[in-house]
Amino acid sequence: MESQGLTAPIDVLFDRVLVRLEGSDAERRSRAGILIPATAQLARRLVWAQVVSVGPHVRSVSNGQRVLFNPDDRFEVEFDGEEFVMLRERDLHAVFHETSHTPSGQYL
C-alpha cells in the first residue's frame, strides 16, 4: 500500500476497500459560515474518503479515487499512527471521477 508517503505491507482481501477519510468528523461550517459542532444531531450524512487499497475482487474502484459512503457502515483501523476505514465494496454509494474534459460548445 502506498499513499502520500505511507508504505506498508498490507494486502486488502476479497471485496474490501481501505480508505482514508477526507477532513474530519469534528465541527464544520455551513455554507453561510455558521459553525456546526461535532455533537450536533443532523440528518444522516454520507462521507467522502480516498481509496488507499482494494482487494482482488473489487471491480468498481481503484486506488486514489474518491468514494462516498455511510459512516455508520465502517470499521476503523489504525496503522503506524494513521487512521483508516475498512469497507466492503457494496457499502460504497458513489465514486467520484475527475475529468479534465472541457466542453466543446457543440450541442446535439
C-alpha positions in Angstrom: 0.0 0.0 0.0 1.4 3.4 -1.0 -0.4 6.6 -0.3 1.1 10.1 0.3 4.4 8.8 1.7 2.9 5.9 3.5 4.3 2.5 2.6 3.0 -0.6 4.4 3.0 -4.3 3.8 -0.8 -4.6 3.7 -2.9 -6.6 1.2 -6.6 -6.0 1.4 -8.6 -9.2 0.9 -11.7 -10.2 -1.0 -14.2 -7.3 -1.7 -12.7 -5.0 0.9 -11.7 -1.3 0.3 -9.3 0.5 2.6 -9.9 4.3 2.6 -8.6 7.4 4.3 -11.2 9.9 5.5 -11.1 13.4 4.0 -11.4 16.2 6.6 -12.6 15.2 10.0 -15.7 14.2 11.8 -15.3 17.2 14.1 -17.0 20.6 13.8 -17.7 22.1 10.4 -19.2 25.2 8.9 -22.3 25.6 6.9 -22.4 27.4 3.5 -23.5 30.5 5.4 -20.5 30.3 7.7 -22.3 29.0 10.8 -20.2 26.8 13.0 -21.8 23.3 13.5 -20.3 21.4 16.5 -19.5 17.7 16.1 -22.1 16.9 18.7 -25.0 18.4 16.7 -27.5 15.9 15.6 -28.1 16.4 11.9 -29.7 14.3 9.2 -27.7 11.2 8.2 -24.8 12.4 6.1 -22.6 10.5 3.7 -18.8 10.9 3.9 -16.1 11.3 1.3 -12.8 9.3 1.5 -9.9 8.5 -0.7 -9.2 4.8 -1.6 -5.8 3.6 -0.4 -6.0 -0.1 -1.2 -8.5 -2.5 -2.7 -9.0 -6.3 -2.6 -8.7 -8.6 -5.6 -12.5 -8.9 -6.0 -13.2 -5.2 -6.1 -14.3 -4.1 -9.6 -15.8 -0.6 -9.3 -13.0 1.4 -7.7 -9.2 1.7 -7.7 -6.5 3.3 -5.6 -6.6 7.1 -5.4 -10.3 7.5 -6.3 -12.7 9.4 -4.0 -15.7 7.4 -2.8 -18.8 8.3 -0.9 -20.1 6.0 1.9 -22.3 5.9 5.0 -20.1 6.5 8.1 -22.3 4.1 10.1 -21.1 1.2 8.0 -17.4 1.4 8.8 -14.7 -0.4 10.7 -11.8 1.9 11.8 -8.3 0.7 11.6 -5.1 2.3 12.9 -1.7 1.7 11.2 1.5 3.5 12.1 -0.4 6.2 13.9 -2.7 6.9 10.9 -6.4 6.1 10.9 -8.1 4.3 8.0 -11.6 2.8 7.4 -12.2 -0.7 6.1 -15.4 -1.1 4.0 -16.9 -3.7 1.7 -17.3 -2.6 -1.9 -21.1 -2.9 -1.6 -21.0 -0.3 1.2 -19.9 2.4 -1.3 -22.6 4.7 -2.6 -20.6 6.6 -5.3 -17.3 7.0 -7.0 -16.0 10.5 -8.0 -14.4 10.7 -11.4 -12.3 13.8 -12.1 -12.5 14.9 -15.7 -10.2 17.3 -17.4 -12.8 17.3 -20.2 -13.7 20.8 -21.3 -17.0 21.3 -23.2 -16.5 21.9 -26.9 -19.6 24.1 -27.1 -21.3 21.7 -29.6 -24.7 20.5 -28.6 -26.7 17.8 -30.3 
